[in-house]
Amino acid sequence: MKNVFTSIVFQGEKFWVAKCVELGVTSQGMTRGNALENLREALELFLEG
């Protein structure tokens, strides 16, 4: 089963920030793609627990 969530991605002062709207999980990365990749990983860990 695949979950679909809404994410907001924006550029902070030093890093890109990605946030899952529904769950409030947030991550960051040096690039937009890296921030989204990190958010996916954070969501997997969040949903496991």
Secondary structure by P-SEA (a helix, b strand, c coil): cbbbbbbbbbbcccbbbbbbcccccccccccaaaaaaaaaaaaaaaaac
